[in-house]
Amino acid sequence: MDKKAKKERQAAFDSLPQAIKENLTPEEKQLFLTADIWPETLFEKLEEFLIKE
């Protein structure tokens, strides 16, 4: 992942409501910031903030 993508992911994470961020485990936070493929559980927790393509 390039530097621009990392900054965009961090900005997206920072824009989440505090309650959602607190509901994520440290592992899920790391996956949010770096993973190419997210586990289904992370999608479920972020469902209302994701745009389906």
Backbone bond lengths (Angstrom), bond angles and torsions (degrees), N, CA, C in turn:
res aa  C-N    CA-C-N  psi(-1)  N-CA   C-N-CA  omega(-1)  CA-C   N-CA-C  phi
1 M - - - 1.450 - - 1.527 107.22 -
2 D 1.309 115.65 132.47 1.454 118.69 -177.95 1.533 111.61 -81.57
3 K 1.312 114.99 170.41 1.465 121.39 -174.99 1.536 111.84 -60.78
4 K 1.331 116.72 -39.33 1.476 120.50 -179.95 1.524 110.54 -63.73
5 A 1.321 116.68 -44.36 1.462 120.82 -179.88 1.527 110.71 -63.24
6 K 1.322 117.14 -39.87 1.464 120.66 178.16 1.529 110.91 -62.12
7 K 1.339 116.54 -42.42 1.465 120.26 178.93 1.522 111.02 -65.00
8 E 1.344 116.84 -39.18 1.464 120.62 179.22 1.523 111.08 -66.03
9 R 1.322 116.96 -41.36 1.468 120.16 177.69 1.531 111.05 -64.47
10 Q 1.339 116.61 -40.84 1.460 119.60 179.36 1.520 109.73 -64.62
11 A 1.333 117.98 -41.89 1.462 121.55 178.47 1.528 110.50 -62.85
12 A 1.320 117.19 -40.87 1.461 121.03 178.00 1.528 110.37 -63.53
13 F 1.326 116.23 -43.57 1.465 119.94 178.41 1.527 110.44 -62.77
14 D 1.315 116.65 -45.37 1.465 120.81 -178.92 1.523 112.26 -62.05
15 S 1.334 117.41 -27.34 1.468 120.76 -177.73 1.528 112.99 -82.58
16 L 1.334 117.33 -9.74 1.463 119.77 177.70 1.527 110.27 -67.35
17 P 1.334 116.99 148.66 1.472 119.62 174.82 1.531 110.57 -59.59
18 Q 1.303 115.97 147.42 1.461 121.75 -177.71 1.520 111.82 -56.07
19 A 1.331 117.84 -39.95 1.462 120.75 -179.04 1.527 111.39 -61.90
20 I 1.313 117.70 -37.03 1.461 121.08 178.81 1.526 109.75 -69.42
21 K 1.329 116.99 -45.23 1.465 120.32 179.59 1.526 111.17 -60.32
22 E 1.330 117.24 -38.86 1.462 121.20 -179.97 1.519 111.87 -70.00
23 N 1.331 117.02 -23.37 1.459 121.81 -179.39 1.529 112.26 -80.70
24 L 1.313 117.72 -13.10 1.464 121.55 -179.87 1.522 110.46 -86.37
25 T 1.309 115.76 140.06 1.461 120.17 174.84 1.528 108.35 -74.90
26 P 1.316 117.92 163.23 1.474 119.48 175.41 1.536 111.90 -57.03
27 E 1.325 116.42 -36.42 1.467 120.04 178.88 1.525 111.05 -66.14
28 E 1.335 116.80 -41.82 1.468 120.60 179.30 1.518 110.66 -66.26
29 K 1.316 117.28 -38.19 1.459 119.80 177.17 1.529 109.68 -61.22
30 Q 1.313 116.28 -44.78 1.463 120.09 179.53 1.522 110.80 -62.70
31 L 1.319 117.24 -41.58 1.461 120.94 177.56 1.524 110.76 -63.48
32 F 1.331 116.84 -42.44 1.466 121.02 178.00 1.521 109.68 -55.68
33 L 1.309 116.59 -43.93 1.465 121.19 -174.16 1.529 113.94 -79.60
34 T 1.327 117.96 -25.80 1.469 117.92 -170.52 1.521 117.08 -129.25
35 A 1.321 118.79 -22.40 1.469 120.66 -170.98 1.526 112.76 -75.09
36 D 1.327 114.80 143.85 1.461 120.73 173.09 1.524 110.44 -77.23
37 I 1.334 116.04 -32.77 1.466 121.74 179.59 1.522 107.93 -128.23
38 W 1.331 115.64 127.10 1.459 120.82 179.72 1.524 110.35 -92.69
39 P 1.345 116.50 148.68 1.465 119.31 173.85 1.534 109.98 -71.42
40 E 1.303 115.92 156.55 1.466 121.41 -178.40 1.530 111.59 -57.27
41 T 1.318 117.91 -35.30 1.467 120.77 -178.90 1.528 111.65 -62.20
42 L 1.316 116.89 -35.49 1.459 119.99 178.66 1.529 110.01 -69.96
43 F 1.328 116.69 -41.43 1.469 120.08 175.53 1.524 110.99 -58.30
44 E 1.317 116.62 -41.62 1.466 120.69 -178.95 1.522 111.24 -63.58
45 K 1.316 117.51 -42.14 1.461 121.03 -179.48 1.533 111.98 -68.50
46 L 1.329 117.12 -28.63 1.462 121.45 -176.05 1.530 112.78 -105.37
47 E 1.320 116.75 8.67 1.459 122.81 -171.96 1.532 114.15 -48.49
48 E 1.320 118.11 -44.64 1.461 119.52 -176.24 1.525 113.25 -73.52
49 F 1.322 118.31 -8.38 1.454 121.90 -178.74 1.526 113.30 -108.16
50 L 1.333 117.13 -1.24 1.454 121.54 -177.18 1.522 111.72 -100.89
51 I 1.306 115.72 144.87 1.460 121.90 176.44 1.517 106.65 -104.09
52 K 1.316 116.00 123.89 1.462 119.61 -179.37 1.509 109.90 -82.07
53 E 1.339 115.18 136.70 1.463 120.65 179.58 1.496 110.14 -100.67
